[in-house]
Amino acid sequence: MAKLWAGRFQKETDLVVNDFNSSIMFDCRLYKEDITGSIAHATMLGKQGIIEEHEAEKIVSGLKEILADIEAGKVEFSLDYEDIHMNVEQLLTERIGDTGKRLHTGRSRNDQVALDMRLYVKKEIAEIIGLILNFMKALCDKSKENLDAVMPGYTHLQRAQPTTFAHYMMAYANMLKRDVMRLDDCLERMDDMPLGSGALASTTYPIDRDFVREQLGFARLTDNSLDGVSDRDYCIELCSDLSILMMHLSRLSEEIISWCSWEFKFVELDDAYSTGSSIMPQKKNPDVCELIRGKTGRVYGSLTTLLTMLKGLPLAYNKDMQEDKEAVFNAIDTVKQCLEVFAPMFSTMTLRKDNMRKAASKGFINATDCADYLTKKGMPFRDAYKTVGRLVSECIKADETLETLTLKDFGAISKMFGPDVYDALDLNTCVRERKVIGGPAPDEVKRQIAKIEKFMEQYEAVEQ
Ligand code: ARG
C-alpha cells in the first residue's frame, strides 16, 4: 500500500518496520480528542479563509460522522496508516474525497499529537480527582462511625501510643487531599494549547490560535512553538503525582493486609472483596490490597520510562516520544482501576473493635500517659520517664499491665502516685486528652473530618 510519503521514496516500507513504527494499537484511544481537535482546526481554517467555508463545513460533518461510527464500533483502524491521526485523515478523505486532503493545512502531526495528549490527560486528571474524592468520602464516613474505636498506634511496628481508627484513617484522607491538590496543580500548569506550533517552527498561514484555544477549552496558548511540540513535562508531572498517590494506596493496602491477619484481626474484608486458596480451605486472602500494592510498581515504571525517554532528546519532536503514550495510559488505567476497587472494598470492610482495644490494652501504650501523670504532679519529665520505665519492667516480669498494678505497687516506685492514676491510664482518657489540633480525641477528629469535607465540597461544586 502506498504511503503518504511514497513520492519521496523508491521503496515500500518493510513489513516489520510497518508494524514496529505503528502506534494505532494504543493511540486509537485518542480518537475523540483527535477528531475534536481537527474539528476546531478545520473550523478555524474556514473562518480565516485559509480553506473555503463550505470545505470546512464538509470536513466538520465528515469528522462528526467518523466519530459516531467509531463510537458505534463500525470503524476498523489500519496498521498501514500508522497512528490515529493518519487513520482519521485517511477515513475522512475516503468519505468526503479531495476536500479531506485540506484538513492538514497549517498543521503537523507533531502539534496534533501534542494537542490530543493534552486533551486526553486533562480529561483523565478530572476523572481521577473524582475517584480520589470518592475514596476520601469513604474514609470520612468510616471515620465518623469509629471516632472512639481505640487502637494502638505504632512506631517501628511496636505498639506506641493510643489512637483511634478514625484518627488513623484521617491521616490517609490528608494524604489523598494532597494528591488531589497536586493533580489539580498539574492540570492548571498544563492548560496550554499547542496547536499552531506546526512541526516545530509554527506556520506561515494566518491561523487564529486563540480561536482554537477557546473552542477546545484551554486556559492559555503554548508560548513557543519548539516547546509546544517538545514538551512532555506534564506527562512526567502526572506520572509523578500518580506515583505518590499509588504509594499512599499501597501503604494503606499494606496496613489492611496486616490487619486482616490472625496476628492482628483488626478488620475483616467483605467476602465479595476477598479470595480463597486453591488448596488451603481455611484461607481468606486480601488479594485486592496485594494487587494494589503490587501495581504501584507499574506506575513508578511509567514515571521512569518517561524521564528516561526524554532525557537525551534534542528539540523538537523525535519518534521516541511516541513511547509516552503507553506509559501514560498504563499509569492512568492502573490508578483508576485501583481507586475503583479500593473505595467499595474499604466501605464494606468491618472492624473488629474488640481486637483493636485488646491490642491497645497490651504493650503499655499508656506508658507516656503514666509519665505525663507524674510530670503534671511536678516530677521532671526525664525522671518520670525513668520511673515509668521501671514500672513497665516490673510489669513485664509479673505479667501485669500498668492498670492492673495495685496502688501499693505504684507507691513502692513513687509516692507521687495517687488513686487518680487509674483514670489517667484509662485508654479512653488517653485518647480524649489528646485534644490538641491534630490529635486523636474524638471531637478533634470531628474537626479534621469537617475540614476534609469542606475541601471536597469545592470540587463537588465544580462538578455540578
Ligand atoms: N504517532 C506519533 C506519536 O505518537 C505521532 C507524531 C508523529 N510525528 C512524526 N513526525 N512522525 O508520537
Residues whose N, C-alpha, C, O or C-beta is under 5 A from the ligand:
A	BS01	LIG	S23 D83 R109 N110 V113 M321 Q322
